[in-house]
Amino acid sequence: MSLLEGRTGAPAPTAFDPEGPWRVHPRVALRPESFGALAYHYDTRRLIFLKSPTLVELVSALDRYPSASAAVEAIVPVAERTKYSSALARLAASEVIDAG
């Protein structure tokens, strides 16, 4: 099961370093929904569906941790960490999150 669903073309590649600091992009708004959240980027006009409340919690908390890896370790159960780390990499490529 994918944790994300996008409705636009291929995102521009962005290098994702899980050991670096990350945050929600300043031009992105997160709107809570029953399935998770909608992320809208005001510059690219991309709409991304975050299809997990845990992913929304993780993305929202990124700026409170020294690295994405630290956030994943604190929030995500061990068995699901790879899946959530991959989701963060896709969010970086989609410019929903950026290096903080």
Number of C-alpha atoms within 10 A of each C-alpha: 5 11 17 18 12 15 9 12 8 9 15 10 12 16 12 20 15 18 11 14 19 26 20 22 16 12 13 20 16 20 13 13 14 8 12 20 21 21 22 18 20 12 9 14 11 18 20 20 20 26 19 18 16 16 22 21 15 20 24 14 18 22 17 13 16 14 20 27 19 16 22 24 14 13 14 18 12 10 7 10 15 13 13 20 20 15 18 26 19 19 23 24 18 23 23 25 25 18 20 13
